[in-house]
Amino acid sequence: MIEHFLKEIKPAIQYVKHHKKVSKSFKEFYEDIYKMIVLFQKNQLKPKDKVGLFVLPYSYDFYVVMFASFLYQLNLVVFDSYKKNHINELMILEEVRYCFVDRKTKMMSSFILPKCKKINVSSFVKNKVNYNLKIESSSDSVILTTFTSGTTGTPKAIHRTIDFLLKQAKEIENEINLQDEFSIFGGLPIYNMLSLYLLKTTCISRKIKSIQKFQPDCILTNIQKILSEKRSYPMVKKVMLGGAILYSEEVKKIKEVFPNASITYVYGASEGAIIYKTNLDFYQNNLFCFDKKANEIEVAISNPNKDGVGEIVIKGDKVNTPNHLHYTGDLGKIVSGTLQLLGRKKYSSLEKEFYNYAFDEEIRKKNLCMAFSFYYKNQIYVAYNGNLKNKKEGVEYIFMRQLPMDLKHKTKLNYKVCLDKIEKSMK
């Protein structure tokens, strides 16, 4: 696939530097990948070594490192946040001894990762290209480790092989029909990786407002960035998003930011990429519902109750578990091929017919506040921020000046923090 970079004449990566748009060709990107591998060799890194990635995700160097690592078959360990305790915990969990840094993260990493060997990737440009790379290719070697958000417990490591990554890329390409797109703005590193793999001009920026400079054909981004945006982008015609549940006021906000776009909303999992998808217009009229199942994946409801509600289970070759079976931890039901999400299994109650996503929506609509509900030790709790006027009997309310959100998506509650607070109050 990397060899195809030499045949492409359109720009590979565009980014903003000193308020100006910078373009890198696929040929330049190709050469820089091999220069980066020379840096790996100079630092005596070997294929299959585990290396933490502590490089700014909205920099050109980040993507050179990623592709060079895939080609060289390093096992990259990617973090969702740079909080010291969080990273140290994950580094120990995965036994990571090396860490890639850049000019901007080098100083910070000295405080966060004092015992880890740092390799400054910013110096790769000084190297001469060496194309005589001899590595035994192995499609089942782990080349990417990421983590779940850990809001329902300890963060779980997700290990992806090159074979699995390629399958996921092909699946996403087929499901969202990107064949005709020329350029893509990706709001997350994994989307940018996908865009480059599909040989699209990839526009990289931390801020959505850069859309005005890039004028991309398609936006692949995370929900939190859109919800915090104050501008409207009527020029955007195609958007894809996912990663977290959407409530009605959030759907309204997204449509205000992209008033003229066809918006695809995806329900997926780290283990299964796309499970179901829908158009945001359909979702707005049928909250928590997805009407189009992904191809080549089986979706079922485990142990449904009398209303057909149970845990959502996925099965198939594209499911990233040893037995290709994954229990999602989400409660839902399937009616005439449409999947309806209702809540998290851990924080809902099938017996009491309490489903926390549905209850969240009810509270938000009646009070116009930010609120998250959960079922814990036979009690319904609501953590909220704002003015709560309409309260229900039998519900414990917890006011929080700042709701603890998960580090990964920043739109979900970190339930674990709330549970810790409840446990402390009980002592």
KOLDO-576523 format. One record per residue (C-alpha): residue number from 0; chain; x, y, z. Coordinates in steps of 0.5 Angstrom, whole numbers, plus 500, padded with zeros to 3 digits. Example, Ala and Ser with C-alpha at 12.3 -4.5 7.8 and 13.67 -1.06 7.14 Angstrom:
2
TORTOR   k c   u   v   w
TORTOR   0 A 525 491 516
TORTOR   1 A 527 498 514
END
This chain:
427
TORTOR   k c   u   v   w
TORTOR   0 A 500 500 500
TORTOR   1 A 506 505 502
TORTOR   2 A 509 504 495
TORTOR   3 A 502 507 492
TORTOR   4 A 504 513 495
TORTOR   5 A 509 514 489
TORTOR   6 A 504 514 484
TORTOR   7 A 499 519 487
TORTOR   8 A 500 527 485
TORTOR   9 A 495 530 489
TORTOR  10 A 497 532 496
TORTOR  11 A 498 527 502
TORTOR  12 A 497 532 508
TORTOR  13 A 495 539 509
TORTOR  14 A 496 543 516
TORTOR  15 A 497 550 518
TORTOR  16 A 503 553 520
TORTOR  17 A 504 560 522
TORTOR  18 A 497 561 520
TORTOR  19 A 499 559 513
TORTOR  20 A 497 552 509
TORTOR  21 A 502 547 508
TORTOR  22 A 502 541 503
TORTOR  23 A 506 535 503
TORTOR  24 A 506 530 497
TORTOR  25 A 505 523 498
TORTOR  26 A 512 522 495
TORTOR  27 A 515 527 501
TORTOR  28 A 511 523 506
TORTOR  29 A 514 516 503
TORTOR  30 A 521 519 503
TORTOR  31 A 520 521 510
TORTOR  32 A 517 514 513
TORTOR  33 A 524 511 511
TORTOR  34 A 528 517 514
TORTOR  35 A 524 515 520
TORTOR  36 A 526 508 520
TORTOR  37 A 533 510 520
TORTOR  38 A 532 514 526
TORTOR  39 A 529 507 529
TORTOR  40 A 535 503 527
TORTOR  41 A 540 509 530
TORTOR  42 A 536 508 537
TORTOR  43 A 537 500 536
TORTOR  44 A 529 499 536
TORTOR  45 A 527 492 533
TORTOR  46 A 521 490 530
TORTOR  47 A 516 488 535
TORTOR  48 A 519 493 541
TORTOR  49 A 513 496 545
TORTOR  50 A 514 504 544
TORTOR  51 A 509 509 547
TORTOR  52 A 507 515 543
TORTOR  53 A 508 521 546
TORTOR  54 A 508 526 540
TORTOR  55 A 502 531 538
TORTOR  56 A 497 528 534
TORTOR  57 A 496 534 530
TORTOR  58 A 503 534 527
TORTOR  59 A 506 532 521
TORTOR  60 A 511 528 525
TORTOR  61 A 505 524 528
TORTOR  62 A 503 521 522
TORTOR  63 A 510 519 519
TORTOR  64 A 512 516 526
TORTOR  65 A 505 512 525
TORTOR  66 A 506 509 518
TORTOR  67 A 514 508 519
TORTOR  68 A 512 504 525
TORTOR  69 A 507 500 521
TORTOR  70 A 512 498 516
TORTOR  71 A 518 497 521
TORTOR  72 A 513 493 525
TORTOR  73 A 513 496 532
TORTOR  74 A 508 495 537
TORTOR  75 A 505 503 538
TORTOR  76 A 502 504 545
TORTOR  77 A 497 510 544
TORTOR  78 A 494 514 550
TORTOR  79 A 488 518 550
TORTOR  80 A 490 523 555
TORTOR  81 A 497 526 557
TORTOR  82 A 495 525 565
TORTOR  83 A 501 523 569
TORTOR  84 A 498 518 573
TORTOR  85 A 493 515 567
TORTOR  86 A 499 514 563
TORTOR  87 A 504 511 568
TORTOR  88 A 498 506 570
TORTOR  89 A 498 504 562
TORTOR  90 A 505 504 561
TORTOR  91 A 506 499 567
TORTOR  92 A 500 495 564
TORTOR  93 A 503 494 557
TORTOR  94 A 511 494 560
TORTOR  95 A 513 499 555
TORTOR  96 A 520 501 556
TORTOR  97 A 521 506 550
TORTOR  98 A 517 513 548
TORTOR  99 A 517 517 542
TORTOR 100 A 517 524 543
TORTOR 101 A 517 531 539
TORTOR 102 A 520 538 541
TORTOR 103 A 514 540 544
TORTOR 104 A 513 534 548
TORTOR 105 A 520 532 550
TORTOR 106 A 520 537 556
TORTOR 107 A 513 535 559
TORTOR 108 A 515 527 558
TORTOR 109 A 521 528 563
TORTOR 110 A 516 529 568
TORTOR 111 A 511 524 566
TORTOR 112 A 515 519 564
TORTOR 113 A 522 519 568
TORTOR 114 A 524 512 567
TORTOR 115 A 522 511 560
TORTOR 116 A 527 512 554
TORTOR 117 A 525 518 550
TORTOR 118 A 527 518 543
TORTOR 119 A 526 525 539
TORTOR 120 A 523 524 533
TORTOR 121 A 523 531 530
TORTOR 122 A 530 530 528
TORTOR 123 A 528 524 523
TORTOR 124 A 529 530 517
TORTOR 125 A 537 530 518
TORTOR 126 A 537 522 516
TORTOR 127 A 538 520 509
TORTOR 128 A 533 515 506
TORTOR 129 A 535 508 506
TORTOR 130 A 530 503 502
TORTOR 131 A 534 497 503
TORTOR 132 A 529 495 509
TORTOR 133 A 529 488 510
TORTOR 134 A 523 485 515
TORTOR 135 A 520 479 515
TORTOR 136 A 512 481 514
TORTOR 137 A 507 478 519
TORTOR 138 A 500 480 519
TORTOR 139 A 499 477 526
TORTOR 140 A 504 481 529
TORTOR 141 A 500 487 534
TORTOR 142 A 502 493 531
TORTOR 143 A 497 498 535
TORTOR 144 A 495 498 542
TORTOR 145 A 490 503 544
TORTOR 146 A 485 503 551
TORTOR 147 A 478 503 552
TORTOR 148 A 476 510 556
TORTOR 149 A 475 506 563
TORTOR 150 A 469 510 565
TORTOR 151 A 466 503 567
TORTOR 152 A 472 500 570
TORTOR 153 A 480 500 569
TORTOR 154 A 482 502 562
TORTOR 155 A 482 495 557
TORTOR 156 A 488 495 552
TORTOR 157 A 485 493 545
TORTOR 158 A 491 490 541
TORTOR 159 A 490 491 533
TORTOR 160 A 494 487 528
TORTOR 161 A 496 489 521
TORTOR 162 A 491 484 518
TORTOR 163 A 485 487 523
TORTOR 164 A 487 494 521
TORTOR 165 A 487 493 514
TORTOR 166 A 480 489 515
TORTOR 167 A 477 495 519
TORTOR 168 A 480 500 514
TORTOR 169 A 476 496 508
TORTOR 170 A 470 496 512
TORTOR 171 A 469 503 514
TORTOR 172 A 471 505 506
TORTOR 173 A 465 500 504
TORTOR 174 A 460 503 509
TORTOR 175 A 461 510 509
TORTOR 176 A 463 510 501
TORTOR 177 A 469 515 501
TORTOR 178 A 471 513 494
TORTOR 179 A 469 519 490
TORTOR 180 A 472 524 496
TORTOR 181 A 478 528 494
TORTOR 182 A 480 531 501
TORTOR 183 A 478 529 508
TORTOR 184 A 478 533 515
TORTOR 185 A 479 528 520
TORTOR 186 A 478 530 527
TORTOR 187 A 482 524 530
TORTOR 188 A 488 521 529
TORTOR 189 A 485 514 527
TORTOR 190 A 481 518 522
TORTOR 191 A 487 521 519
TORTOR 192 A 490 514 519
TORTOR 193 A 484 511 515
TORTOR 194 A 484 517 510
TORTOR 195 A 492 517 508
TORTOR 196 A 491 509 507
TORTOR 197 A 485 511 502
TORTOR 198 A 490 515 499
TORTOR 199 A 486 522 500
TORTOR 200 A 489 529 501
TORTOR 201 A 488 529 509
TORTOR 202 A 487 535 512
TORTOR 203 A 490 536 520
TORTOR 204 A 488 541 525
TORTOR 205 A 486 541 532
TORTOR 206 A 481 546 531
TORTOR 207 A 474 545 526
TORTOR 208 A 475 552 524
TORTOR 209 A 481 550 520
TORTOR 210 A 475 547 515
TORTOR 211 A 475 554 512
TORTOR 212 A 482 554 510
TORTOR 213 A 482 547 507
TORTOR 214 A 475 546 504
TORTOR 215 A 475 539 505
TORTOR 216 A 470 534 501
TORTOR 217 A 468 530 508
TORTOR 218 A 469 531 515
TORTOR 219 A 470 525 520
TORTOR 220 A 471 527 527
TORTOR 221 A 469 526 534
TORTOR 222 A 462 529 537
TORTOR 223 A 466 533 543
TORTOR 224 A 469 538 538
TORTOR 225 A 463 539 534
TORTOR 226 A 459 540 540
TORTOR 227 A 464 545 543
TORTOR 228 A 464 549 536
TORTOR 229 A 460 556 536
TORTOR 230 A 461 557 528
TORTOR 231 A 456 554 522
TORTOR 232 A 459 551 516
TORTOR 233 A 454 551 511
TORTOR 234 A 460 549 505
TORTOR 235 A 460 542 508
TORTOR 236 A 456 537 505
TORTOR 237 A 458 530 508
TORTOR 238 A 460 528 515
TORTOR 239 A 461 522 519
TORTOR 240 A 461 521 527
TORTOR 241 A 461 516 532
TORTOR 242 A 464 514 539
TORTOR 243 A 459 516 544
TORTOR 244 A 451 516 545
TORTOR 245 A 447 522 542
TORTOR 246 A 442 526 546
TORTOR 247 A 436 530 542
TORTOR 248 A 440 537 544
TORTOR 249 A 446 534 542
TORTOR 250 A 443 532 535
TORTOR 251 A 440 539 534
TORTOR 252 A 447 542 536
TORTOR 253 A 451 538 530
TORTOR 254 A 445 540 525
TORTOR 255 A 446 547 527
TORTOR 256 A 454 547 526
TORTOR 257 A 453 543 519
TORTOR 258 A 446 545 516
TORTOR 259 A 447 543 509
TORTOR 260 A 451 536 510
TORTOR 261 A 449 529 510
TORTOR 262 A 451 526 516
TORTOR 263 A 452 519 518
TORTOR 264 A 452 517 525
TORTOR 265 A 455 510 527
TORTOR 266 A 454 506 533
TORTOR 267 A 461 501 534
TORTOR 268 A 466 499 539
TORTOR 269 A 473 498 539
TORTOR 270 A 472 491 538
TORTOR 271 A 468 491 532
TORTOR 272 A 469 498 529
TORTOR 273 A 462 499 525
TORTOR 274 A 456 495 528
TORTOR 275 A 450 499 526
TORTOR 276 A 449 506 522
TORTOR 277 A 444 511 520
TORTOR 278 A 443 518 518
TORTOR 279 A 442 523 523
TORTOR 280 A 435 526 520
TORTOR 281 A 433 519 522
TORTOR 282 A 436 519 529
TORTOR 283 A 433 525 530
TORTOR 284 A 426 523 529
TORTOR 285 A 428 516 532
TORTOR 286 A 432 517 538
TORTOR 287 A 437 512 540
TORTOR 288 A 435 508 533
TORTOR 289 A 440 505 528
TORTOR 290 A 437 503 522
TORTOR 291 A 442 500 517
TORTOR 292 A 447 494 520
TORTOR 293 A 454 493 518
TORTOR 294 A 455 488 513
TORTOR 295 A 459 482 515
TORTOR 296 A 457 482 522
TORTOR 297 A 452 479 526
TORTOR 298 A 448 483 531
TORTOR 299 A 444 479 536
TORTOR 300 A 440 481 543
TORTOR 301 A 443 476 549
TORTOR 302 A 438 474 554
TORTOR 303 A 432 479 552
TORTOR 304 A 427 480 557
TORTOR 305 A 419 480 555
TORTOR 306 A 420 487 552
TORTOR 307 A 426 484 547
TORTOR 308 A 431 488 551
TORTOR 309 A 438 485 553
TORTOR 310 A 445 486 552
TORTOR 311 A 448 487 544
TORTOR 312 A 452 482 542
TORTOR 313 A 456 482 535
TORTOR 314 A 459 476 532
TORTOR 315 A 464 475 526
TORTOR 316 A 471 475 523
TORTOR 317 A 471 483 523
TORTOR 318 A 470 482 531
TORTOR 319 A 477 483 534
TORTOR 320 A 477 478 540
TORTOR 321 A 480 471 540
TORTOR 322 A 473 467 539
TORTOR 323 A 470 473 534
TORTOR 324 A 465 474 539
TORTOR 325 A 464 481 543
TORTOR 326 A 459 482 549
TORTOR 327 A 458 490 548
TORTOR 328 A 456 492 555
TORTOR 329 A 450 496 552
TORTOR 330 A 443 494 553
TORTOR 331 A 438 495 547
TORTOR 332 A 433 491 542
TORTOR 333 A 432 490 535
TORTOR 334 A 425 491 532
TORTOR 335 A 424 490 524
TORTOR 336 A 432 490 523
TORTOR 337 A 432 497 527
TORTOR 338 A 437 497 533
TORTOR 339 A 435 501 539
TORTOR 340 A 440 503 544
TORTOR 341 A 437 504 551
TORTOR 342 A 443 504 556
TORTOR 343 A 449 501 559
TORTOR 344 A 448 494 562
TORTOR 345 A 452 496 568
TORTOR 346 A 449 502 570
TORTOR 347 A 441 500 568
TORTOR 348 A 437 494 571
TORTOR 349 A 433 490 566
TORTOR 350 A 429 487 572
TORTOR 351 A 427 494 574
TORTOR 352 A 426 496 567
TORTOR 353 A 431 502 568
TORTOR 354 A 435 504 562
TORTOR 355 A 440 510 563
TORTOR 356 A 440 513 556
TORTOR 357 A 433 513 556
TORTOR 358 A 433 516 563
TORTOR 359 A 438 521 561
TORTOR 360 A 434 524 555
TORTOR 361 A 428 524 560
TORTOR 362 A 431 528 565
TORTOR 363 A 435 533 560
TORTOR 364 A 428 535 556
TORTOR 365 A 424 536 563
TORTOR 366 A 430 540 566
TORTOR 367 A 434 543 560
TORTOR 368 A 441 541 564
TORTOR 369 A 447 536 563
TORTOR 370 A 445 530 567
TORTOR 371 A 447 523 567
TORTOR 372 A 443 517 571
TORTOR 373 A 446 510 573
TORTOR 374 A 443 504 577
TORTOR 375 A 448 502 583
TORTOR 376 A 446 498 589
TORTOR 377 A 439 498 588
TORTOR 378 A 438 505 587
TORTOR 379 A 437 510 581
TORTOR 380 A 442 516 581
TORTOR 381 A 443 522 577
TORTOR 382 A 449 526 577
TORTOR 383 A 448 533 574
TORTOR 384 A 450 540 573
TORTOR 385 A 445 546 572
TORTOR 386 A 438 548 574
TORTOR 387 A 434 542 576
TORTOR 388 A 427 543 577
TORTOR 389 A 423 537 576
TORTOR 390 A 425 531 580
TORTOR 391 A 423 524 581
TORTOR 392 A 421 521 587
TORTOR 393 A 426 515 589
TORTOR 394 A 432 518 585
TORTOR 395 A 438 520 589
TORTOR 396 A 441 527 585
TORTOR 397 A 448 529 586
TORTOR 398 A 450 536 584
TORTOR 399 A 457 537 581
TORTOR 400 A 460 543 579
TORTOR 401 A 464 540 574
TORTOR 402 A 461 533 571
TORTOR 403 A 467 528 571
TORTOR 404 A 467 526 563
TORTOR 405 A 471 520 560
TORTOR 406 A 478 522 558
TORTOR 407 A 477 519 551
TORTOR 408 A 471 522 548
TORTOR 409 A 469 527 553
TORTOR 410 A 462 527 552
TORTOR 411 A 461 521 557
TORTOR 412 A 460 521 564
TORTOR 413 A 466 518 568
TORTOR 414 A 461 513 572
TORTOR 415 A 467 511 576
TORTOR 416 A 469 517 579
TORTOR 417 A 461 518 581
TORTOR 418 A 461 511 584
TORTOR 419 A 467 513 588
TORTOR 420 A 464 519 591
TORTOR 421 A 458 515 593
TORTOR 422 A 462 510 596
TORTOR 423 A 466 515 600
TORTOR 424 A 459 519 603
TORTOR 425 A 457 512 605
TORTOR 426 A 462 511 610
END
